[in-house]
Amino acid sequence: MKNAPWMGLVVLLGAACVGACDGGLVQGRARPGGPSTIPRGGAASALDVVELSAADARDRMARGTLTARELTQAYLDRIAQIDDAGPRLDAVIELNPRALADAEALDAERRAGKLRGPLHGIPVLIKDNIDVAGMVNSAGSLALADHRPKEDAFLVVRLRAAGAVILGKTNLSEWANFRSTRSTSGWSSRGGQTKNPYALDRNPCGSSSGAGAAIAASLGAIGIGTETDGSILCPSAVHGLVGLKPTVGLISRGGIIPISISQDTAGPMARTVTDAALLLGVLAAVDPSDPAAPKEARLPSDYTTFLKPDALRGKRLGVLRQAMGYHPDVDAAAEASIATLRARGAEVIDVEMATYDRWNEPELTLMLYEFKDGLNAYLRRSGAPRASLEALIAWNEAHADTTMPFFGQELFEKAQAKGPLTDAAYLEAREAARRLAGKEGLLVVLDGHRLDAVVAPSMAPAWITDPVLGDHFVSASYGVAAVAGTPSITVPMGESHGLPLGFVFMGRAYSEGELLGMAFAFEQATKARRAPAFALTLRR
């Protein structure tokens, strides 16, 4: 997909003492929007969490060789060392002051023989556009820096029920990259500029940029991002992560700051396919209040059952070569990936999509209408300090020196000018976008060639962050699944001068299990993920 102003969207859409230590609490670096205060348990943890998978941590806790408190403390210490100091990634925007207490309570439950679920004691980082009771939910904007929802989002309720420790919230591209056509991914007025841990001057991509950088740098076990078009897939690809964008509605959007009711979804961001499958099994659920919720309540309770090393054998896959040809390193890695698919028993053919990229214009129109409608409803329902898009525009204008130092709010203004969702222009755009990407796009290719999935390189390597000119987005392949509302998953496939590259599998609605299986087989065959080295700039 060629560069579009909303690419990388997402939605619906500690430390050594710095300052003063008081009462057993450590005052962390004052992040924009307020200081983070975290419980501290003594000396820095000796536990090495670098590249530790959630599945391995779960198994260690089951054997009694690790506790949730030890694991949580280790991540808090690493956040202090890597995010607040050291390279200073600015990936974590706020820490949960109850994280250690929650971990201790979960350890007590385990000792008493009670296990809540597959994530019991696993620390999770959550993007700062998802409601967590008692914590700020700001979409990265200073306009909502004092917005503390009283209730958890539907998916956070699911996480707690499964035993997850809410470790903190991650930075994002402000308003999920839907404020300006010249926005810089990973920057927000509340959280600053998130850096890419593979090369600190490179962009983390948006809008789930903080989650991507944090999980790549092992600041948490697993993360949750959100996507409207590329905001899980893009930051996952440039950080060497597994990122899964599910079928729209498979994960509830309740309590998530929205962009588009047609395309928004949350999804897992992890260092392994197994961890992504573990997290999806917790998040996937029928929310009766979500208009896109699956009609049938029988969803897989355990997506890890699809993870088999021979899952590619007998599969028929189509290569979307329209998403190639823009960078030699990407093409070389993609060709090697295609060879791996064949070596693992898949039949691979070239395919072409007649409607490729033609959904861009109606997609933008759809999002402008749905953003205004959905955001106004969210702000009113959650009791936000600014209760409408119109009020946010006025607030930004009054605080332009801090909220708009680099780029404006043209998309906000265009959205505000739109009418209700009964407008003919909106209805036409919604029908055209879904048809061009879905029925006449991805689905006709899948059905016409009897494919199990369409594959392609996820996107170009990460570009240099430029707050003046904005993002230098070259190309990506995942947009068709985003607009169609169907699932996609990116997996590491190689690198370009040390910058990670991803490979995407796109399938039919509710084919997450099959996509996870194919991605797992590919991951096991390639072992392409590499931990970041925090280089100052691109290596030669």
C-alpha positions, 0 to 999 in steps of 0.5 A: 500500500502506498503512503497514506496520511492515516497509515500506521493508525491504530484504534477504534480503533521501578527505577533507581531513585530520581528525586526522592524515595519516600515510604517504600515508594520510588518516584520515577522520572516525571513523565509528561502528564504526571510522575509515575510512582511505583512500589519498590522492593529493595535491590534491583532484581537479578532475574534476566527477563531479556527475551523471556517468553510469557510461556517460559515464565508461566512454566517457571511459576508452575514449577515454583522457581519464579514468582509473579512478584519477582517477575514484575519487579524485574520488569519494573527495574528494566523499565527504569534502566532502559526506558527511563535511563539508558537509551530512554526509549519513552515507550512506557507512559505510565506505570501501574502503582498497584503492579507489585501488590497485584503480583503478590496477591496472585502469588498468594492465590497460587500458593493456595491452589487457585489459578485464574487462567493461562496468564496467572502472574504474567505482566502485561503492558497496555496501550494508552487508549484502553481504559484501565480503572484508576489509570489515565487513558489519554490517547497520548494527548495532554488534553486527556492527561487527567482522564481516569476512567472508573471502569476497566475496558472489557478486554482488561476485565478479561486480562484480570480474570485470567490472572494478568498483572497490569504492569503499565501503559505504553506511549502511542502516536497521539490520537493514534495518528489520526490528528494530522496528515503530517504526524510523526509516529511514536510522538505524543504530547503526553509521552514524548517521542518513542525510539526504536530500540534497534536504532534509536534514530529510527521510527517505531511506527504507529500507532502502537509504537510504545507497545512495539518498542517496549515488548521488543526491548523486554520491558514487559512479557507481552503487550496489547496494541490496537489497530485501525489500519496497520497500528499493530502490524507496522510497529510489530514488523519494525520491532521484530515482533509477532503482531496479530490483528484479529477479525474485527469484533473478535476482541471487544472494543468496549472501553477503547478510544475509537477511530473507526467502528468498522475497522478498530480492534485490539490485538496481541504484540509478542516476541513469539507466536506462542505468546500471541496465541496465549494472549489471544485466547484470553482476549477473544470473547463475545461482547454483546454490546459490540455490534461486530461481536461474532454471532456464535459464542463457540470460539477456541478457548486455547489458540495454542492447540493450532501451533504445530511445526508442520502446520504449513504442510499442504497449505496453499498460499498466494504471494501478493507481489504488488506489495513488493519491488520497493526495496531490494533487502525486503524482496530478498528476505521475502524470496527466502521466506517463500522458499521456506514456505515451500520447503515446509510443504506449502504450495505457493503461487503468485496472485494479483489483486485487481482492486489493490490500493483503490480502497484508500479514498473511501477508507479515509472518508469512512474514518472521518465520519466514524471518528467524530461519531465514535469519539464523541460517544466515548468521551461522553460515556467515560466522563472525559474532561473534554466531552467532544471532538469540538472541545478537543479542537478548541483545547488544542488551539489554546495549548498549541505550544505543547500539543501542536509543536510539530504538526496540526490537527487537520484530520480533527477539523475534517472529521468535525466538519462531517455530518451524521452516519446517515449521510449518503457520502458516509454510507457510500464510502463504507460500502465501497471500502469494504467491497474493494478490500474485501469482496472484490479484494482479499476474499476474491483472491482467497476464494478464486485461487482456493488459498488458505492465506495471502502472504507478502512482506509486511512493510519497508524497514523503519525510517529516520524519525523526522518531526518536521517533515513527518513519517517517510512511509514507503509501502506496506501490504497489510492494509487490505485486511485492515479495511476488509476487517479480516485477520492478519499476522506479521512474523519476523523474516529477516533484517536490513542493516540490523532493522527487522523485517516482517512477513504477513499472513492474511486470511478469512474472517475467524481464521486466526487459529490457522494463521497462528499455526502457519506463522508458528511453523514459519517462525520455527523454521526461520528463527528470525527474531533478534533482540535489539542492540540499542544502536544510536544509528543504523549499522553499516 
